[in-house]
């Protein structure tokens, strides 16, 4: 760095601007922290000015970055490498999950501080801006162009809408490109080194912990660096390629603990949907949302009003690009030939073809899918950071060119402006279905008009400046910077005020879960047990240990995808099943119910059940036992249908709804279905209309009053209809018990908590039940255990035996028994760890380190030594 104040002032601005933008949060005025939106119990906050989320469209900003990242930071500060997370599920790998950025030093340490999610976001914005500024200087762009490039990269659409994993690798895209230019410049000037930035960029991209973004960014960087290599004289190219390759290998060595632990976890894990995204693409409103960032309001606007179609639209974007940036980038193609003419066309081709892939253009998708791992990447989301960078680089070339040009070709500018206007207008037409869905939301029209007016106004202003004023570079960079910063700050107005969290309940749970776990329903979100130091079964993880996810899925809730997301119900037929209308769901009578699920949990490390006060988990679905595949349609021509069904056996049982599988003849049936249910001489009735009811679905008919079960005798039932023209039919099956034809009748029942469940804690925000039959964390037959912690204990045994530790059996766990070091065993179901004990006294210590730890350490030391030597021998980076 030279001593010119012209360099110091821009760098100071790049460092301060992101923190200034987040100042309301840092001062506690508008809270951006995801915990205050997702991490109950007792969270209550007032949304300020705008509804939506303050800078994140994915709850993983809380569940992964904040919750798991905070735990990783605490482990680092306590002197431990964050390999393992004992607080989530039945224990989970931490660093190997990767997207929590557990090994991303020093940035991960910021998550241990108050406002940690905002601090790490602002720090990454600063680093991104400085790297983009350095790249601009390395490209010998004008100072206004470099400043523009730095600030625009700091305030990108991805930074504006993502507060979790996808933003972590963003600084390393400009850093990697800068490294490629730095190597080429060093070789051409016959200087040593130059590859150090490549090493730091590769290592940082991987350690940042979000491989999808890193991979997509790496492909774009590779394209630009390849262009730069071929700009050099032929006799320099081998040396440039060798140095870049050398720097990249050292970067891989430095990041070995991250990628190797992740790779080793995959064979024993589930990765869910990530197996194939090849045919996924934008929704109909996605393009318009990119051009007009707040066309549908701030991030996740509509979620609180239950508009899930619009929420799905937000989940199909990885950030915006906006009309202002697009216009400035397009102007690069209207300027005369420069040294970066061919780079313009490379970036333009990248933008066009990747946008076609995101839009779902079939032949382009198939070609791009030939690139390894692209099909496993949510391309239409994680291409966004690359789009922003490519457009910013083109816009910087525009500004740099205008600083030298005296005249501009107006016809070309008008043509380019017209093309962009037309594309934006067509995107609005294409988005009209999504716009229609939004109309029932408050302030929808105002948001639509304000966003479109802003976008088109910026477009016209840029075109006007480009054709009419002097000092075009200064004016255009000012417009671009102002536009980017204002768009970035819109979501921040959604921050909460006066938000509170129920810390007394959390402190109680922390004390009570030292040697047991809690399962939560509607109160403590997945992964936040790690944030508060509470052992919680609830998780959202990818990759997730296969044995845990599949076992939990089979015994608790087979209706959900076990990979990635688990906020469980108690059994497939639990209380909320009455909102599910698929007939096949109810044809399997072997699925777990509430009590069987609770019993399984209590025997597998769960001793507490936490629920929100408005949620009643003491409900279940009682089923008949039909023989699947022999369905017949009963059309009521022979009169009402009647029969019997076994009564619920739970204490205090009562029936509130009766389910019936109906046929409506493709929606043509009209009228009502009446149901009558009796227990001894007490009867209750219910009626529902079949108008607008989908054909061949299960409908639940609420009884006028709950039917209390007064005895063990079977319940009697009857079903009739009063349809006039085309009457609805009821599907009936042969009953497994008595062979009679009867409808499948799922009964929604309510009952009293079983005797082994005791109410232990209650306040206005949470109710906690204790399971008195819960299995202990450590157990061993014929042994007296003295427990010091979850990893250390002593056992005095009458005979040889087996110690069971209710932490998931996973590669990398070891146990030391009386000084003998061995791998842990596993219980018969493969779920929990075991250790062999000897007769007499046993001193036992459990520890975890990932497999291939020696190889990780070796590669890391090689990378560290190589980088240190390179740093020592390299010349200082110059920003002249």
C-alpha positions, 0 to 999 in steps of 0.5 A, spaced: 500 500 500 502 506 498 502 513 502 497 516 498 491 519 501 487 517 495 487 510 497 486 511 504 480 514 504 476 509 499 479 503 504 476 507 510 469 508 507 469 500 505 471 498 512 466 503 515 460 503 510 457 496 512 457 497 519 454 504 518 448 500 514 447 495 520 448 501 526 440 500 528 441 493 529 448 494 533 445 500 537 439 495 539 434 499 535 432 495 530 434 487 531 436 483 525 438 477 530 434 471 527 433 468 534 428 473 535 424 471 530 425 463 530 428 461 537 422 461 542 419 460 547 416 466 549 419 470 543 415 476 541 417 482 537 414 488 534 416 488 526 418 495 525 415 499 519 415 493 514 413 486 514 418 481 512 425 478 515 431 483 516 436 480 511 435 473 510 430 469 506 432 462 509 431 460 517 438 457 516 440 464 518 438 462 525 438 454 525 445 453 522 449 460 522 447 462 528 445 456 533 451 451 530 456 457 529 455 460 536 456 453 539 462 452 534 465 459 536 464 457 544 468 451 543 474 454 539 474 459 545 474 454 550 480 451 547 477 445 543 476 444 535 469 444 534 468 437 531 462 434 535 455 437 537 452 434 543 446 438 543 443 436 537 439 430 535 442 424 539 449 428 538 451 430 531 458 432 527 459 439 527 465 441 523 463 435 518 456 439 517 460 444 514 455 449 512 455 452 519 462 454 518 465 451 524 472 452 522 472 459 518 477 462 523 477 468 525 470 470 522 466 464 526 469 467 533 464 473 532 458 469 533 460 468 540 458 475 541 452 479 541 449 481 534 454 475 532 450 474 526 450 481 524 458 482 525 460 476 521 455 479 515 458 486 516 465 483 516 465 479 510 462 485 507 468 489 508 473 483 506 469 482 500 469 490 498 477 490 500 478 484 495 474 487 489 477 494 490 484 490 490 482 487 484 480 493 480 487 496 482 490 490 479 486 491 473 488 498 473 481 501 473 480 508 475 479 510 482 472 511 481 471 504 478 475 501 483 471 504 489 464 503 485 466 495 484 468 495 492 462 498 495 457 494 490 460 487 492 459 489 499 452 491 498 450 485 493 443 482 493 446 476 496 448 479 502 442 483 502 437 477 502 442 472 505 444 471 513 447 464 513 452 460 509 451 462 502 454 469 504 461 466 507 465 464 501 463 471 497 469 475 499 473 469 496 471 470 489 474 477 487 480 475 492 481 469 487 480 473 481 485 478 484 490 472 485 490 470 478 491 477 476 496 478 481 500 471 478 500 473 471 502 480 473 508 477 477 510 473 471 510 478 466 514 483 470 519 477 472 517 477 479 517 471 484 510 469 488 504 472 486 500 466 488 499 467 495 492 470 494 490 464 490 492 460 496 488 464 501 482 464 496 481 457 495 482 455 503 477 461 505 472 458 500 472 451 503 473 453 510 467 458 509 463 452 509 458 453 503 460 448 498 455 450 493 456 458 493 464 456 493 463 451 487 459 456 483 464 462 484 470 458 483 467 456 476 466 463 474 473 465 477 476 459 473 473 462 466 476 469 468 483 467 470 483 463 464 482 469 460 487 473 463 492 467 462 491 467 454 492 475 455 499 473 457 504 472 451 505 465 450 512 464 453 509 466 460 503 462 460 506 455 463 509 459 469 502 463 470 498 456 470 504 453 474 504 458 480 496 458 480 496 451 480 501 451 486 497 456 490 491 452 489 494 446 492 496 449 498 489 452 499 486 445 499 492 443 504 490 448 508 482 447 508 483 439 509 480 439 515 473 442 512 473 438 506 476 431 508 471 431 514 465 433 510 467 427 505 468 422 510 461 424 513 457 422 506 458 415 506 454 414 513 449 420 512 443 422 508 443 428 503 436 429 502 434 433 495 441 434 494 442 428 490 439 431 483 437 438 482 438 438 474 431 440 472 429 445 478 429 452 475 426 459 477 418 460 478 414 464 474 416 470 478 423 469 479 426 473 474 421 479 475 424 479 483 431 479 480 430 485 476 425 489 481 427 486 488 421 488 492 416 487 487 413 482 492 415 486 499 421 485 503 424 478 504 419 473 506 413 478 505 407 474 506 409 468 510 406 471 516 399 471 512 400 464 510 401 465 503 406 459 502 406 460 494 410 467 495 414 464 500 416 458 495 418 464 490 423 467 495 426 460 496 427 460 489 432 466 489 439 467 492 439 475 491 437 480 486 441 483 481 436 489 479 435 494 473 440 499 475 446 494 476 444 491 469 443 497 466 450 499 468 453 493 466 450 493 459 453 500 457 460 496 457 457 493 450 456 500 448 463 503 449 469 502 444 474 497 444 478 496 450 483 492 453 477 488 456 473 488 450 474 480 450 473 480 457 466 483 456 464 478 451 466 472 456 462 475 462 456 476 457 456 469 455 457 467 462 451 471 464 446 469 458 447 462 458 447 461 466 441 465 466 438 460 461 440 454 465 436 458 471 430 459 467 430 452 465 431 452 458 432 445 456 438 444 451 442 449 455 441 446 462 443 439 459 449 442 456 451 445 463 449 439 467 455 436 464 459 440 468 461 435 474 456 436 481 452 441 477 446 437 478 447 436 485 447 444 486 441 448 486 444 452 480 438 457 480 439 460 487 447 459 488 449 462 481 446 469 484 453 471 487 456 470 480 451 474 477 452 480 481 460 479 481 460 479 473 455 485 472 459 489 477 465 488 473 462 490 467 459 496 470 466 498 473 469 497 466 463 502 464 465 507 469 473 506 467 471 507 460 467 513 461 473 516 465 477 516 458 471 517 453 469 524 451 463 522 447 459 516 447 454 513 442 447 515 443 444 510 439 447 504 442 446 507 449 438 507 447 438 501 444 441 497 450 436 501 455 431 499 450 433 492 450 433 492 458 426 495 459 423 490 454 426 484 458 424 487 465 417 489 462 416 482 459 418 479 466 413 483 469 408 480 465 411 473 466 410 474 473 402 476 473 400 470 476 405 471 482 402 478 483 395 476 483 397 471 489 400 477 493 394 482 492 390 479 498 396 481 502 397 488 506 400 494 502 401 489 496 399 494 490 404 500 494 410 495 494 408 493 487 408 500 484 414 503 488 418 497 486 417 498 479 417 505 479 424 505 482 427 500 478 425 503 471 427 510 474 434 508 475 434 505 468 432 512 465 436 516 470 443 512 468 441 512 460 440 520 461 447 521 464 450 516 459 448 520 454 448 527 456 453 529 462 460 530 463 464 526 468 459 521 467 464 516 471 463 520 477 455 520 476 454 513 474 458 510 480 454 515 484 448 513 482 450 505 482 452 506 489 446 510 492 442 505 488 445 499 491 446 501 498 438 503 499 436 497 496 440 493 501 437 497 507 430 496 505 430 489 509 433 492 515 427 496 516 424 489 518 428 489 524 424 487 531 423 492 537 422 490 544 423 483 542 424 478 548 425 471 549 423 466 555 430 465 558 427 463 565 424 457 561 431 456 557 435 456 564 431 451 567 431 446 561 439 447 560 439 445 568 435 439 566 438 436 560 445 435 563 444 428 562 437 427 558 434 430 552 428 434 550 423 434 544 420 440 542 413 441 539 412 449 537 417 452 542 424 450 541 426 450 534 431 445 531 438 446 532 437 452 537 439 447 543 446 448 541 445 455 542 442 455 549 446 449 551 440 445 551 440 437 549 434 437 544 432 432 539 430 437 534 434 438 528 435 441 521 442 438 518 445 436 512 448 431 511 445 428 517 447 421 520 443 416 516 442 411 522 439 416 526 435 420 521 432 413 519 431 410 526 427 416 528 423 417 522 421 409 522 419 410 530 416 417 530 414 420 524 414 416 517 410 422 514 416 426 513 423 426 509 428 424 515 434 428 511 435 435 513 429 437 517 426 434 523 421 438 527 417 432 529 410 430 530 408 424 535 407 418 530 404 419 523 397 419 525 398 424 530 394 430 532 395 434 525 394 428 521 387 431 520 390 436 515 392 431 511 387 428 506 391 422 502 388 416 503 394 412 502 397 415 509 391 412 513 391 405 509 397 403 514 395 401 521 402 399 523 405 406 524 407 409 530 402 413 535 403 418 540 404 413 546 408 408 542 412 414 539 413 417 546 415 411 549 420 410 544 423 417 545 423 415 553 428 409 551 432 413 547 435 419 551 429 423 551 426 425 558 423 432 557 417 434 552 416 441 551 410 444 548 407 451 546 401 452 551 396 453 545 398 446 542 395 439 545 400 433 544 395 429 547 391 427 541 392 421 536 388 418 530 385 411 531 384 407 525 380 401 523 384 396 519 382 396 512 385 391 507 389 396 502 387 395 495 380 392 495 377 398 495 369 399 493 365 405 492 359 405 496 354 410 493 348 410 498 343 407 494 342 401 499 341 407 504 345 409 510 352 405 512 353 403 519 358 399 523 362 398 529 369 400 531 374 399 537 373 404 542 380 408 544 383 405 550 387 411 553 385 414 559 380 420 559 379 419 551 374 423 547 373 423 539 373 430 536 373 428 528 371 423 524 375 421 517 371 418 511 374 417 504 370 420 499 369 420 492 366 426 488 366 423 481 371 428 479 368 434 483 361 433 480 357 430 487 353 435 491 350 435 498 352 433 505 355 427 508 352 426 515 356 422 521 353 419 527 358 416 532 356 413 539 359 410 545 354 406 549 347 410 549 351 417 548 351 419 541 354 425 537 353 428 530 357 432 525 355 434 518 360 437 512 358 439 505 362 436 499 362 442 494 369 443 492 372 437 495 377 434 491 375 427 489 378 420 492 381 424 499 380 423 506 375 429 509 375 430 517 368 431 519 368 435 526 363 432 531 358 437 534 361 436 541 366 431 543 364 424 544 367 422 551 368 414 551 364 412 557 366 404 556 370 399 553 365 397 548 366 398 541 363 405 538 357 404 533 357 409 527 352 411 521 354 415 515 348 418 510 348 423 505 342 428 503 345 429 496 340 431 490 343 429 484 349 426 484 351 423 491 358 423 494 360 416 495 364 413 500 370 408 499 370 402 503 375 396 504 374 389 507 376 390 515 382 385 517 378 384 524 371 381 522 372 381 514 366 386 513 366 392 508 367 398 512 370 405 511 376 407 513 375 411 519 380 415 522 378 418 529 381 424 532 381 422 539 384 426 545 386 423 552 389 425 558 397 424 559 399 417 561 401 416 568 409 416 567 408 423 564 408 429 569 408 436 568 414 439 571 414 446 568 409 451 566 409 459 564 405 463 559 410 461 553 412 453 554 409 447 558 414 442 559 412 434 561 417 430 564 418 422 562 419 418 569 420 412 565 426 415 561 432 411 560 439 414 563 444 417 559 449 412 561 447 404 563 451 398 565 448 392 568 451 390 575 455 396 575 455 402 580 456 408 576 459 415 578 458 420 573 463 426 572 460 429 565 457 426 559 465 424 557 468 421 563 465 416 569 467 411 573 464 404 574 465 399 579 462 392 576 461 385 579 462 382 572 465 384 565 459 388 562 457 393 557 456 400 558 451 404 553 452 411 552 446 414 549 450 418 544 450 416 537 455 411 534 459 415 529 465 414 526 471 417 530 468 416 537 473 412 542 473 410 549 479 409 554 477 404 559 483 403 564 488 406 560 486 402 554 484 406 548 479 403 543 474 405 538 467 405 541 462 399 539 454 400 537 448 397 540 444 392 536 440 397 532 447 401 531 444 407 534 448 408 541 455 407 543 458 402 547 464 400 551 466 393 554 467 394 562 472 389 566 470 386 573 472 391 578 473 398 577 473 402 571 475 409 569 472 411 562 473 417 558 470 418 551 473 422 546 471 424 539 476 426 533 474 425 525 477 419 522 483 420 518 485 426 523 493 424 522 492 425 514 488 432 516 494 434 520 499 433 515 496 436 509 494 442 514 501 443 516 504 442 509 499 448 507 501 452 513 508 451 511 508 453 504 503 459 505 508 461 510 514 461 506 510 464 500 508 470 505 515 471 507 518 471 500 513 475 496 513 482 495 508 486 499 501 487 495 501 494 491 495 498 490 498 503 486 
